[in-house]
C-alpha cells in the first residue's frame, strides 16, 4: 500500500468555493483535481495551462469535420469517418 502525505494550503474562501464548483462539474473532488494536476506536472515536466478538455475537443472535432468534408468532396471518400480521423490524429500526437 502506498504511503501518502498531507498537503495544506491557504485559499480565499471564494476561490475555494468557485474551484470546487468547477471540479464538481467534472465529477472530481478538490483532492482528485489537485492530484491530477501534480501528476501532469511530474509526467510532462510542464505546468499545464488549460484544463478545458471539452473546449479543446470541440475545436478539434470541428476541424476534423471540416477536413472530412473537404476530403469527401475532393476524393469522394465516403468510408472515411470523423472518428477515424480523430483516432489517427491522436495516434500521431502520441508518436510525436
ABEGO torsion letter per residue (X at the ends): XBBBBBBBBBBBAAAAAAAAAAAAAAGBBAAAAAAAAAAAAAAAGBBBABABAAAAAAAAAAAAAAAAAAAAAAAGBAABBAAAAAAAAAAAAAAX
